Amino acid sequence: MTATAARQVFRLPDLGEGLTEAEIVEWKVAVGDTVEIDQIVVEVETAKAAVEVPVPYAGTVLRLHAEAGAVVAVGEPLIEVGDSQEDPAAARYREEERAGSGNVLIGYGTTGAPHKSRRRPRTPKPTVSPATPAAGPAPAPGSVPAPASGAAPAPGSVPAPASGAAAGPAPAPARGSASGAAIAPGRASGSEPAPSSPGGPERAPRVISPLVRRMAREHGVDLAAVLPSGPHGVILRRDVEHAIANPGASLDAPSADKAAAPASPAASASPAAPVSPVTLVAERIPLRGLRRTVADKLTRSRTEIPDATTWVDVDATDLLAVRDTLRRTSPDLGIGLLALLARACVAGLLRFPELNSSVDTDRAEIVRHGHINLGFAAQTERGLVVPVVRDAHLMTTAGLAAELTRLTALARSGSLPPSALTGGTFTLNNYGVFGVDGSTPIINHPEAALLGVGRVIDRPWVHDGAVVPRKITQLSFTFDHRVCDGGAAGGFLRFVADCVENPAVLLAHV
């Protein structure tokens, strides 16, 4: 961090765990805003987790040194704070002029009105057909009436202009939108047409963060129908969250944007024809942050580890009955199926310690760990992460359940510290939550084994000499063949399967 008499530059701090860089996900402030000491000013994504970074200074934001989506190395300037003597709107204008492009996220704030003479984003001017319908009141007597919104105009017809369109410029756009009203013909000479809506036909929706794209894809949100609130019409995370919480309330409100779009021949032939909500957009997504770390580990695992997989179908009826009994008698403990499976894995690793190990290729040694750090897969907005329950062998089943619940909540809120994602010695993956039965998963390098659990479904099963419906699931076990042979792997899997089918087996190993 460096400082001058009136300016203080805050640099990206060391975020620990040997991390050397971070990607800017979202700025919480803009040039001209006033910040306090320890106020969160930016969210960054490292190779381990998303981190909110506070600023150690108070004052006015004078400059943001990086855009959203940019990768900043530790020690590089992040934000400049000081005692600004200029108007915040002028500061924003100065910052935008320095950037010189409409594709950046700096130069816009949440206070003060923008200067009227500031540079507009560089977007192509929309081509408006003279027959394009415009939203407005009924035409004057004797004029040709405009067709309904979205319907194709009759050949040679000229729609009436929108009310007030010829008297002056278009209404001011809504906050965060490149265009707040339809473009009407007959506008006064010299007025500049507003850029097209980010979700309109002129261009694809503008999304900078891969996290926003992933969130929209996972929740089935059409980005072309999301109203952006970011600078220059950029769709931010909060916009997608609003669309998820309020389905159907995205761009349906400003119907003028829809009226400005020329009707297609298909719409003319069949006005009620349904429009596909899926928009295919060609794009290149940078492999950064958590996704890059996952890719590197999986690639190394596939390249380095000679893995093998074995599996077995098991009757989980009695285990589910134990879970239901614990929920009924001790609801405060929160013991679920994952905690019981974790208990069985820990007991199995104590019996087969060769599976709680890793291989040191540099020294050609198998390293058996003196502790069990149990990782478990958790699906979040940022993708699949593997939080680690440290010293799981020292915990009771209730303790495991509490730690699993705590780490899952932190993972889904994006608040996991980087230290909670490293140091695992064995992984439990409950992919049954995705509705699948089996899998051949990739080992989480540098671990030596991984147990997967499929969905629990009713299936015919021979029980006590009769074919009856039972709760059946599949256990799949992938292991590093360098640390053991099939006998040890089969023994571990059979032990866990026995614990599932007869939970009383666990009593001898709790």
JOCORZI-V864989 format. One record per helix or strand. SS is the DSSP state (H for helix, E for strand). FROM is the first residue (numbers start at 1). TO is the last residue. If there is no record, write none. Layout:
BEGIN
SS_FROM_TO + SS_FROM_TO
END
This chain:
BEGIN
E_2_3 + E_7_11 + E_21_27 + E_34_35 + E_39_45 + E_50_55 + E_59_64 + E_71_73 + E_77_82 + H_88_99 + E_206_206 + H_210_218 + H_223_225 + H_231_233 + E_234_234 + H_237_245 + H_255_260 + H_265_269 + H_289_304 + E_307_315 + H_317_329 + H_331_333 + H_337_351 + H_353_355 + E_357_360 + E_365_368 + E_374_380 + E_383_389 + H_392_394 + H_397_412 + H_418_421 + E_426_429 + H_431_434 + E_449_453 + E_457_463 + E_466_480 + H_486_501 + H_503_508
END
